[in-house]
């Protein structure tokens, strides 16, 4: 099969400054922040799994200092900042966008890292920075698909479904509590299965187990997998080796890795 594109980046990538407008605890493990302001007037919503680098202050910082370089040059500038002035930066999906506003859903945990703490304690007026990184969900036209996500990627999977009225396929969404199940106006062709993790397993392991039990005698023509690194790589390996899905037809994103801190 022809090689599929792995990512579609925006035409212009400039770090935009915004501030928290609203913060809402929506369930046991999800907090949604709405950020906005004049700085987001140039933000171009793409739908699907559009993701961005989210910059936010460290505890004790009085103001948010952001890199001024655009495109990929921001990273070198970021790393040259002192640890006392450097902001945290994490990757998040745009759950929804309106003129001048963006919703970002955070999967938070009791022992979560800096992003979880920021989301749980955010107040209107808190400053953030956003650098658009584009989308990775780029399926061929038509055909049966598979979406697989743990809670860190559930917002992206839901955004994909809302942007894909003609989607046909299976969607496995793993969450850590029953009230994390979210209402979704899914396309008629989507078989959405919520998987509630009721033990101490690492996020993503339940989804991998269920994937292994699916009837995939007719393999999907395209698969999008995201979440903890073990879920992403494990699902890709299983789909390719055990079900014959070509590697180029599997988009897989390791959003985070157990026991390893993210950059920044």
Backbone as CSV, one residue per row, in Angstrom:
resi,resn,N_x,N_y,N_z,CA_x,CA_y,CA_z,C_x,C_y,C_z
1,UNK,0.850,-1.189,0.000,0.000,0.000,0.000,0.887,1.240,0.000
2,UNK,0.396,2.359,-0.528,1.205,3.564,-0.556,1.496,4.061,0.850
3,UNK,2.631,4.754,1.004,2.991,5.297,2.307,2.044,6.433,2.676
4,UNK,1.506,6.363,3.893,0.593,7.403,4.356,1.379,8.488,5.080
5,UNK,0.944,9.742,4.990,1.619,10.801,5.745,1.464,10.555,7.235
6,UNK,2.488,10.891,8.013,2.470,10.646,9.453,2.004,11.851,10.248
7,UNK,2.046,13.016,9.637,1.686,14.222,10.371,1.425,15.362,9.403
8,UNK,0.439,16.181,9.728,0.183,17.390,8.961,0.412,18.578,9.880
9,UNK,1.423,19.369,9.573,1.773,20.504,10.420,1.126,21.773,9.884
10,UNK,0.855,22.720,10.770,0.267,23.987,10.315,1.249,24.762,9.460
11,UNK,0.715,25.621,8.612,1.582,26.396,7.729,2.476,27.358,8.479
12,UNK,1.990,27.884,9.591,2.763,28.817,10.410,2.717,28.349,11.853
13,UNK,3.886,28.201,12.464,3.950,27.752,13.863,4.596,28.840,14.702
14,UNK,3.750,29.527,15.464,4.216,30.613,16.317,3.662,30.404,17.711
15,UNK,4.495,30.605,18.716,4.072,30.392,20.087,3.117,31.519,20.492
16,UNK,1.903,31.125,20.883,0.853,32.083,21.216,0.659,32.150,22.726
17,UNK,0.424,33.334,23.233,0.203,33.525,24.660,-1.293,33.626,24.936
18,UNK,-1.744,32.956,25.987,-3.157,32.969,26.358,-3.264,32.895,27.874
19,UNK,-4.485,32.855,28.375,-4.689,32.726,29.816,-5.907,31.858,30.082
20,UNK,-5.946,31.277,31.251,-7.070,30.426,31.639,-8.323,31.291,31.800
21,UNK,-9.405,30.863,31.137,-10.700,31.535,31.278,-11.611,30.788,32.243
22,UNK,-11.596,29.452,32.128,-12.451,28.622,32.980,-11.744,27.316,33.290
23,UNK,-12.053,26.741,34.431,-11.528,25.431,34.822,-12.684,24.607,35.364
24,UNK,-12.830,23.378,34.882,-13.945,22.542,35.298,-13.479,21.116,35.549
25,UNK,-13.775,20.610,36.744,-13.522,19.201,37.056,-14.719,18.421,36.520
26,UNK,-14.523,17.638,35.465,-15.640,16.977,34.807,-15.872,15.554,35.285
27,UNK,-14.868,14.912,35.890,-15.016,13.547,36.390,-13.848,13.242,37.314
28,UNK,-13.756,12.002,37.754,-12.688,11.619,38.683,-11.312,11.938,38.139
29,UNK,-11.085,11.666,36.861,-9.745,11.810,36.294,-9.636,12.835,35.180
30,UNK,-10.627,13.707,35.018,-10.539,14.694,33.940,-10.847,16.104,34.437
31,UNK,-10.003,17.028,34.016,-10.207,18.456,34.239,-10.096,19.144,32.884
32,UNK,-11.036,20.016,32.574,-10.993,20.761,31.329,-10.693,22.224,31.604
33,UNK,-9.643,22.732,30.956,-9.317,24.149,31.029,-9.691,24.804,29.702
34,UNK,-10.391,25.924,29.794,-10.645,26.749,28.621,-9.688,27.919,28.687
35,UNK,-8.858,28.052,27.651,-7.883,29.145,27.606,-8.212,30.024,26.420
36,UNK,-7.869,31.291,26.529,-8.193,32.193,25.428,-7.557,33.547,25.612
37,UNK,-8.026,34.485,24.802,-7.471,35.831,24.824,-7.080,36.273,23.428
38,UNK,-6.608,37.502,23.321,-6.238,38.052,22.018,-5.135,37.247,21.344
39,UNK,-4.285,36.620,22.161,-3.185,35.856,21.585,-3.631,34.668,20.766
40,UNK,-4.872,34.198,20.993,-5.361,33.028,20.259,-6.162,33.395,19.014
41,UNK,-6.213,34.667,18.667,-6.941,35.067,17.465,-6.330,34.439,16.214
42,UNK,-5.036,34.120,16.254,-4.352,33.532,15.099,-4.326,32.011,15.139
43,UNK,-4.981,31.407,16.135,-4.994,29.947,16.225,-5.981,29.388,15.212
44,UNK,-5.525,28.419,14.398,-6.358,27.844,13.336,-6.803,26.443,13.726
45,UNK,-8.073,26.239,14.106,-8.550,24.894,14.469,-8.513,23.955,13.265
46,UNK,-8.004,22.745,13.492,-7.933,21.737,12.442,-8.840,20.551,12.724
47,UNK,-9.354,20.444,13.959,-10.161,19.291,14.315,-9.305,18.046,14.482
48,UNK,-9.969,16.891,14.445,-9.301,15.598,14.583,-8.433,15.578,15.847
49,UNK,-7.195,15.080,15.770,-6.354,14.980,16.976,-5.341,16.123,17.035
50,UNK,-5.744,17.302,16.612,-4.841,18.448,16.648,-4.237,18.588,18.040
51,UNK,-2.907,18.693,18.084,-2.249,18.777,19.375,-1.326,19.984,19.428
52,UNK,-0.984,20.360,20.627,-0.145,21.538,20.797,0.819,21.324,21.957
53,UNK,1.882,22.099,21.951,2.755,22.195,23.124,2.110,23.221,24.054
54,UNK,1.879,22.819,25.278,1.286,23.719,26.258,2.369,24.115,27.264
55,UNK,2.618,25.401,27.369,3.616,25.941,28.300,2.875,26.538,29.503
56,UNK,3.356,26.235,30.701,2.720,26.764,31.904,3.791,26.950,32.982
57,UNK,3.561,27.850,33.931,4.613,28.185,34.899,4.862,27.088,35.922
58,UNK,6.075,27.070,36.406,6.418,26.206,37.527,5.915,26.853,38.825
59,UNK,5.776,26.033,39.852,5.362,26.565,41.147,6.382,27.604,41.622
60,UNK,5.868,28.732,42.091,6.734,29.782,42.603,7.112,30.827,41.581
61,UNK,6.858,30.563,40.290,7.163,31.561,39.266,6.087,32.639,39.253
62,UNK,6.501,33.894,39.280,5.547,34.998,39.314,4.988,35.320,37.927
63,UNK,5.735,35.017,36.908,5.271,35.282,35.552,5.726,34.173,34.625
64,UNK,5.032,34.025,33.521,5.354,32.985,32.550,6.298,33.539,31.502
65,UNK,7.494,33.013,31.480,8.453,33.372,30.435,8.361,32.332,29.333
66,UNK,8.244,32.777,28.091,8.109,31.865,26.965,9.247,32.055,25.975
67,UNK,9.667,30.985,25.302,10.607,31.153,24.199,9.994,32.076,23.146
68,UNK,10.818,32.823,22.470,10.324,33.741,21.441,10.538,33.198,20.038
69,UNK,11.350,32.148,19.903,11.622,31.576,18.588,10.420,30.772,18.104
70,UNK,10.160,30.781,16.800,9.043,30.050,16.226,9.514,28.693,15.697
71,UNK,8.578,27.948,15.113,8.841,26.636,14.528,9.551,25.757,15.560
72,UNK,10.582,25.005,15.126,11.252,24.083,16.045,12.410,24.725,16.805
73,UNK,12.657,26.008,16.566,13.790,26.668,17.222,13.504,26.997,18.681
74,UNK,12.227,26.833,19.069,11.869,27.157,20.454,12.593,26.264,21.457
75,UNK,12.865,24.996,21.053,13.404,24.030,22.001,14.787,24.431,22.495
76,UNK,15.673,24.840,21.575,17.017,25.243,21.978,16.948,26.431,22.936
77,UNK,16.088,27.374,22.623,15.942,28.541,23.485,15.376,28.135,24.859
78,UNK,14.437,27.225,24.841,13.833,26.741,26.085,14.887,26.091,26.986
79,UNK,15.730,25.263,26.403,16.726,24.547,27.191,17.826,25.456,27.714
80,UNK,18.003,26.608,27.088,19.016,27.556,27.551,18.528,28.393,28.734
81,UNK,17.226,28.372,28.995,16.704,29.103,30.152,17.175,28.430,31.437
82,UNK,17.325,29.212,32.486,17.675,28.634,33.782,16.492,27.825,34.301
83,UNK,16.770,26.864,35.166,15.692,26.033,35.689,14.687,26.860,36.491
84,UNK,15.122,27.982,37.021,14.222,28.818,37.823,13.241,29.605,36.948
85,UNK,13.631,29.868,35.698,12.782,30.694,34.830,12.111,29.895,33.725
86,UNK,12.550,28.668,33.501,12.031,27.854,32.403,10.611,27.361,32.729
87,UNK,9.661,27.515,31.807,8.310,27.002,32.068,8.256,25.488,31.850
88,UNK,7.250,24.853,32.430,6.964,23.474,32.067,6.369,23.469,30.658
89,UNK,6.572,22.372,29.927,5.936,22.216,28.622,5.514,20.763,28.475
90,UNK,4.257,20.561,28.084,3.712,19.233,27.874,2.846,19.242,26.608
91,UNK,2.587,18.070,26.073,1.795,17.954,24.848,0.346,17.627,25.169
92,UNK,-0.579,18.375,24.555,-2.002,18.148,24.798,-2.812,18.320,23.528
93,UNK,-3.931,17.595,23.500,-4.852,17.680,22.367,-5.805,18.853,22.552
94,UNK,-6.150,19.492,21.450,-7.196,20.509,21.462,-8.533,19.769,21.452
95,UNK,-9.219,19.783,22.580,-10.496,19.060,22.664,-11.585,19.755,21.867
96,UNK,-11.586,21.073,21.889,-12.549,21.861,21.111,-11.989,23.261,20.967
97,UNK,-12.426,23.959,19.932,-11.947,25.319,19.693,-13.085,26.189,19.183
98,UNK,-13.096,27.417,19.648,-14.018,28.447,19.201,-13.200,29.703,18.956
99,UNK,-13.730,30.704,18.282,-12.937,31.917,18.045,-12.368,32.494,19.334
100,UNK,-11.058,32.500,19.429,-10.388,33.059,20.596,-10.351,32.176,21.819
101,UNK,-10.873,30.930,21.725,-10.891,30.023,22.869,-10.505,28.610,22.455
102,UNK,-9.843,27.915,23.358,-9.468,26.515,23.143,-9.738,25.743,24.434
103,UNK,-10.372,24.574,24.312,-10.568,23.672,25.443,-9.483,22.604,25.427
104,UNK,-8.870,22.377,26.567,-7.866,21.323,26.709,-8.275,20.449,27.883
105,UNK,-8.456,19.147,27.627,-8.859,18.206,28.674,-7.624,17.495,29.216
106,UNK,-7.452,17.548,30.524,-6.317,16.933,31.200,-6.766,15.652,31.883
107,UNK,-6.041,14.565,31.666,-6.223,13.356,32.461,-5.336,13.502,33.685
108,UNK,-5.937,13.591,34.869,-5.175,13.855,36.089,-5.251,12.652,37.023
109,UNK,-4.198,12.508,37.840,-4.124,11.398,38.774,-3.623,11.903,40.118
110,UNK,-3.898,11.136,41.160,-3.532,11.520,42.523,-2.054,11.826,42.643
111,UNK,-1.220,11.014,42.007,0.219,11.224,42.070,0.737,11.770,40.749
112,UNK,-0.068,12.608,40.105,0.285,13.131,38.801,1.441,14.120,38.848
113,UNK,1.937,14.448,37.671,3.072,15.344,37.549,2.666,16.803,37.508
114,UNK,3.561,17.656,37.010,3.314,19.098,37.008,2.049,19.507,36.247
115,UNK,1.738,18.834,35.134,0.564,19.226,34.353,-0.721,18.920,35.116
116,UNK,-0.771,17.763,35.779,-1.946,17.433,36.591,-2.144,18.469,37.692
117,UNK,-1.056,18.826,38.355,-1.155,19.794,39.448,-1.580,21.153,38.922
118,UNK,-1.040,21.551,37.773,-1.431,22.835,37.199,-2.920,22.845,36.869
119,UNK,-3.398,21.775,36.228,-4.808,21.724,35.839,-5.717,21.754,37.063
120,UNK,-5.358,21.026,38.101,-6.225,20.946,39.274,-6.241,22.241,40.083
121,UNK,-5.195,23.038,39.942,-5.112,24.276,40.726,-5.260,25.538,39.880
122,UNK,-5.542,25.383,38.586,-5.615,26.537,37.685,-6.763,27.454,38.064
123,UNK,-6.524,28.737,37.895,-7.532,29.751,38.174,-7.607,30.713,36.979
124,UNK,-8.759,31.329,36.767,-8.852,32.322,35.687,-7.760,33.377,35.810
125,UNK,-7.118,33.650,34.684,-6.020,34.609,34.664,-4.655,33.967,34.613
126,UNK,-4.533,32.683,34.977,-3.241,32.005,34.889,-2.780,31.968,33.433
127,UNK,-1.526,32.311,33.200,-1.012,32.401,31.833,-0.526,31.050,31.317
128,UNK,-0.689,30.848,30.020,-0.166,29.667,29.333,0.355,30.090,27.964
129,UNK,1.121,29.201,27.370,1.567,29.385,25.990,1.148,28.181,25.167
130,UNK,0.827,28.391,23.894,0.375,27.317,23.014,1.147,27.376,21.702
131,UNK,1.722,26.225,21.334,2.409,26.087,20.049,1.744,24.963,19.269
132,UNK,1.059,25.299,18.192,0.313,24.324,17.397,1.266,23.347,16.721
133,UNK,0.935,22.042,16.788,1.776,21.012,16.177,1.049,20.216,15.096
134,UNK,-0.229,20.525,14.825,-0.918,19.858,13.725,-1.628,18.583,14.130
135,UNK,-1.808,17.666,13.172,-2.568,16.437,13.418,-1.787,15.225,12.930
136,UNK,-2.085,14.059,13.543,-1.452,12.802,13.141,-2.465,11.796,12.607
137,UNK,-3.757,12.082,12.808,-4.802,11.184,12.300,-5.033,11.513,10.827
138,UNK,-4.472,10.681,9.947,-4.506,10.941,8.500,-4.826,9.645,7.753
139,UNK,-6.066,9.145,7.898,-6.426,7.868,7.272,-6.678,8.002,5.782
140,UNK,-6.586,6.903,5.054,-7.008,6.928,3.653,-8.526,7.030,3.584
141,UNK,-9.035,7.395,2.448,-10.483,7.533,2.295,-11.160,6.166,2.374
142,UNK,-12.264,6.106,3.129,-13.033,4.865,3.216,-12.323,3.809,4.041
143,UNK,-12.971,2.662,4.158,-12.350,1.538,4.854,-12.647,1.512,6.335
144,UNK,-12.465,0.327,6.918,-12.695,0.094,8.339,-11.480,0.558,9.126
145,UNK,-11.710,1.202,10.275,-10.622,1.733,11.081,-10.688,1.200,12.519
146,UNK,-9.592,1.428,13.231,-9.512,1.097,14.652,-8.902,2.277,15.385
147,UNK,-9.592,2.749,16.437,-9.040,3.753,17.339,-8.848,3.107,18.697
148,UNK,-7.685,3.332,19.311,-7.359,2.709,20.590,-6.663,3.745,21.463
149,UNK,-7.189,3.988,22.688,-6.629,5.046,23.520,-6.801,4.735,24.997
150,UNK,-5.815,5.150,25.816,-6.033,5.192,27.255,-6.520,6.601,27.591
151,UNK,-6.697,6.910,28.890,-7.333,8.184,29.237,-6.554,9.398,28.764
152,UNK,-5.224,9.289,28.651,-4.450,10.440,28.199,-4.773,10.799,26.756
153,UNK,-5.271,9.834,25.980,-5.585,10.072,24.574,-7.081,10.049,24.287
154,UNK,-7.907,9.828,25.315,-9.362,9.848,25.101,-9.834,11.169,24.502
155,UNK,-9.366,12.341,24.992,-9.810,13.590,24.362,-9.516,13.645,22.868
156,UNK,-8.370,13.117,22.462,-8.026,13.111,21.043,-8.943,12.181,20.262
157,UNK,-9.204,10.988,20.815,-10.074,10.032,20.127,-11.480,10.595,19.972
158,UNK,-12.001,11.258,21.002,-13.337,11.843,20.911,-13.366,12.971,19.886
159,UNK,-12.308,13.771,19.849,-12.237,14.842,18.857,-12.191,14.275,17.435
160,UNK,-11.495,13.154,17.265,-11.453,12.494,15.955,-12.851,12.069,15.536
161,UNK,-13.583,11.433,16.449,-14.934,10.968,16.119,-15.849,12.135,15.768
162,UNK,-15.736,13.224,16.500,-16.583,14.384,16.229,-16.239,15.049,14.900
163,UNK,-15.013,14.823,14.423,-14.580,15.416,13.156,-14.752,14.470,11.979
164,UNK,-15.261,13.255,12.230,-15.303,12.212,11.193,-16.705,11.629,11.070
165,UNK,-17.644,12.340,10.431,-19.031,11.853,10.349,-19.177,10.534,9.602
166,UNK,-18.204,10.194,8.764,-18.301,8.967,7.971,-17.399,7.855,8.508
167,UNK,-16.932,8.012,9.746,-16.062,7.004,10.351,-16.770,5.651,10.427
168,UNK,-16.027,4.584,10.083,-16.517,3.211,10.254,-15.427,2.407,10.934
169,UNK,-15.770,1.803,12.070,-14.773,0.978,12.725,-15.001,0.843,14.210
170,UNK,-13.988,0.294,14.889,-14.040,-0.020,16.315,-13.232,1.010,17.095
171,UNK,-13.776,1.429,18.234,-13.116,2.421,19.079,-13.047,1.865,20.502
172,UNK,-11.831,1.657,21.017,-11.622,1.180,22.382,-11.033,2.313,23.212
173,UNK,-11.767,2.714,24.260,-11.361,3.842,25.086,-11.255,3.391,26.540
174,UNK,-10.035,3.372,27.068,-9.815,2.939,28.441,-9.753,4.131,29.386
175,UNK,-10.489,4.029,30.505,-10.477,5.079,31.529,-10.322,4.449,32.904
176,UNK,-10.015,5.295,33.907,-9.717,4.786,35.234,-10.883,4.735,36.186
177,UNK,-12.037,5.285,35.797,-13.216,5.264,36.669,-14.464,5.328,35.805
178,UNK,-15.572,4.813,36.344,-16.803,4.752,35.558,-17.315,6.137,35.192
179,UNK,-17.128,7.121,36.082,-17.643,8.451,35.744,-16.754,9.193,34.753
180,UNK,-15.622,8.571,34.348,-14.794,9.148,33.285,-15.392,8.900,31.899
181,UNK,-16.372,8.007,31.815,-17.038,7.762,30.537,-17.777,9.032,30.129
182,UNK,-17.532,9.486,28.914,-18.061,10.771,28.482,-19.096,10.597,27.379
183,UNK,-20.125,11.429,27.379,-21.103,11.359,26.286,-20.440,11.778,24.978
184,UNK,-20.779,11.062,23.921,-20.198,11.358,22.616,-21.229,11.096,21.532
185,UNK,-21.411,12.049,20.663,-22.297,11.892,19.516,-21.484,11.239,18.405
186,UNK,-21.294,9.927,18.530,-20.406,9.201,17.626,-21.076,8.967,16.276
187,UNK,-20.299,8.857,15.211,-20.862,8.505,13.897,-21.573,7.157,13.967
188,UNK,-22.556,6.955,13.091,-23.336,5.716,13.107,-22.458,4.488,12.874
189,UNK,-21.359,4.661,12.159,-20.491,3.525,11.845,-19.465,3.205,12.907
190,UNK,-19.493,3.915,14.034,-18.491,3.712,15.080,-19.015,2.803,16.183
191,UNK,-18.292,1.737,16.466,-18.593,0.854,17.592,-17.705,1.289,18.751
192,UNK,-18.245,2.149,19.619,-17.464,2.726,20.718,-17.609,1.849,21.964
193,UNK,-16.475,1.365,22.469,-16.472,0.525,23.663,-15.624,1.205,24.746
194,UNK,-16.282,1.544,25.863,-15.567,2.113,26.996,-15.070,0.986,27.895
195,UNK,-13.809,1.041,28.268,-13.179,0.031,29.111,-12.785,0.687,30.423
196,UNK,-13.419,0.257,31.523,-13.143,0.852,32.830,-12.129,-0.009,33.568
197,UNK,-10.979,0.568,33.880,-9.907,-0.137,34.579,-10.237,-0.164,36.068
198,UNK,-10.489,-1.334,36.605,-10.909,-1.453,38.005,-9.867,-2.171,38.845
199,UNK,-8.615,-2.094,38.423,-7.523,-2.689,39.197,-6.331,-1.750,39.129
200,UNK,-5.176,-2.212,39.572,-3.991,-1.364,39.643,-3.081,-1.496,38.427
201,UNK,-3.607,-2.077,37.355,-2.775,-2.212,36.162,-2.395,-0.849,35.593
202,UNK,-1.266,-0.810,34.907,-0.830,0.408,34.239,-1.845,0.788,33.166
203,UNK,-2.162,2.071,33.026,-3.062,2.475,31.950,-2.615,1.933,30.598
204,UNK,-3.574,1.432,29.849,-3.296,0.883,28.525,-3.253,-0.625,28.477
205,UNK,-2.987,-1.269,29.623,-2.862,-2.726,29.601,-4.211,-3.391,29.396
206,UNK,-5.268,-2.838,29.962,-6.608,-3.377,29.732,-6.980,-3.261,28.259
207,UNK,-6.689,-2.121,27.659,-6.997,-1.927,26.239,-6.237,-2.925,25.371
208,UNK,-4.983,-3.201,25.734,-4.202,-4.193,24.979,-4.824,-5.574,25.095
209,UNK,-5.275,-5.935,26.303,-5.906,-7.246,26.488,-7.172,-7.371,25.638
210,UNK,-8.000,-6.339,25.644,-9.238,-6.376,24.865,-8.925,-6.407,23.374
211,UNK,-7.902,-5.672,22.949,-7.498,-5.707,21.548,-7.166,-7.125,21.122
212,UNK,-6.456,-7.860,21.971,-6.076,-9.232,21.641,-7.255,-10.171,21.500
213,UNK,-8.408,-9.791,22.070,-9.596,-10.639,22.015,-10.568,-10.236,20.911
214,UNK,-10.294,-9.132,20.234,-11.192,-8.678,19.175,-11.154,-9.625,17.985
215,UNK,-12.286,-9.749,17.326,-12.331,-10.503,16.080,-11.833,-9.586,14.960
216,UNK,-10.570,-9.772,14.600,-9.975,-8.964,13.543,-9.627,-9.851,12.351
217,UNK,-10.533,-10.810,12.069,-10.317,-11.657,10.894,-10.319,-10.809,9.627
218,UNK,-11.033,-9.666,9.678,-10.975,-8.676,8.610,-10.245,-7.468,9.194
219,UNK,-8.902,-7.415,9.077,-8.107,-6.393,9.750,-8.496,-4.983,9.297
220,UNK,-8.348,-4.007,10.176,-8.646,-2.627,9.788,-7.675,-2.135,8.727
221,UNK,-8.170,-1.256,7.886,-7.293,-0.666,6.874,-6.422,0.437,7.433
222,UNK,-6.808,0.929,8.625,-6.048,2.007,9.257,-6.295,1.945,10.755
223,UNK,-5.244,2.152,11.541,-5.366,2.151,12.996,-4.660,3.367,13.559
224,UNK,-5.301,3.970,14.558,-4.719,5.100,15.293,-4.690,4.701,16.755
225,UNK,-3.488,4.668,17.336,-3.292,4.221,18.712,-2.510,5.284,19.463
226,UNK,-2.979,5.655,20.674,-2.263,6.668,21.447,-2.483,6.440,22.932
227,UNK,-1.495,6.867,23.713,-1.564,6.742,25.157,-0.194,6.445,25.739
228,UNK,-0.160,5.673,26.818,1.115,5.289,27.419,1.955,4.549,26.387
229,UNK,3.265,4.735,26.445,4.156,4.215,25.414,3.989,2.714,25.182
230,UNK,3.776,1.950,26.260,3.618,0.504,26.117,2.371,0.133,25.340
231,UNK,1.298,0.922,25.487,0.087,0.685,24.708,0.344,0.954,23.234
232,UNK,0.981,2.074,22.939,1.216,2.445,21.545,2.097,1.426,20.824
233,UNK,3.228,1.072,21.427,4.143,0.146,20.763,3.600,-1.276,20.781
234,UNK,2.935,-1.665,21.898,2.381,-3.018,21.980,1.276,-3.249,20.973
235,UNK,0.397,-2.272,20.805,-0.693,-2.410,19.849,-0.164,-2.445,18.419
236,UNK,0.804,-1.614,18.137,1.376,-1.612,16.785,2.014,-2.969,16.474
237,UNK,2.758,-3.502,17.438,3.414,-4.799,17.240,2.374,-5.905,17.026
238,UNK,1.320,-5.904,17.841,0.278,-6.922,17.722,-0.454,-6.814,16.380
239,UNK,-0.854,-5.611,16.017,-1.612,-5.445,14.774,-0.787,-5.842,13.557
240,UNK,0.491,-5.523,13.585,1.345,-5.849,12.444,1.696,-7.335,12.398
241,UNK,2.153,-7.883,13.522,2.653,-9.260,13.514,1.537,-10.304,13.574
242,UNK,0.497,-10.000,14.362,-0.546,-11.001,14.575,-1.748,-10.822,13.647
243,UNK,-1.987,-9.621,13.157,-3.169,-9.379,12.330,-2.835,-8.868,10.946
244,UNK,-1.560,-8.708,10.652,-1.150,-8.389,9.292,-1.431,-6.976,8.832
245,UNK,-1.644,-6.056,9.761,-1.856,-4.660,9.363,-0.499,-4.050,9.024
246,UNK,-0.332,-3.491,7.833,0.960,-2.900,7.475,1.369,-1.800,8.447
247,UNK,2.666,-1.723,8.735,3.145,-0.713,9.683,2.769,0.696,9.236
248,UNK,2.797,0.940,7.920,2.507,2.291,7.444,1.041,2.662,7.595
249,UNK,0.199,1.666,7.945,-1.230,1.943,8.146,-1.571,2.100,9.624
250,UNK,-0.540,2.174,10.481,-0.751,2.302,11.923,-0.103,3.596,12.411
251,UNK,-0.916,4.536,12.824,-0.411,5.761,13.451,-0.370,5.517,14.953
252,UNK,0.802,5.585,15.565,0.901,5.302,17.000,1.684,6.409,17.696
253,UNK,1.125,6.873,18.819,1.705,7.993,19.553,1.882,7.612,21.018
254,UNK,3.113,7.634,21.502,3.362,7.433,22.924,3.249,8.773,23.639
255,UNK,2.075,9.079,24.196,1.861,10.374,24.840,2.681,10.519,26.115
256,UNK,2.937,9.408,26.786,3.731,9.453,28.011,4.326,8.081,28.259
257,UNK,5.327,8.016,29.130,5.991,6.742,29.436,6.049,6.561,30.940
258,UNK,5.607,5.425,31.394,5.589,5.123,32.830,6.979,5.237,33.421
259,UNK,7.070,5.947,34.556,8.315,6.112,35.303,9.371,6.943,34.568
260,UNK,8.966,7.707,33.580,9.924,8.569,32.891,9.303,9.953,32.754
261,UNK,10.019,10.983,33.213,9.507,12.349,33.129,9.583,12.857,31.704
262,UNK,8.654,13.727,31.348,8.647,14.334,30.024,9.665,15.465,29.968
263,UNK,10.006,15.851,28.739,10.926,16.954,28.522,10.364,18.226,29.139
264,UNK,11.229,19.044,29.745,10.815,20.355,30.216,10.395,20.401,31.627
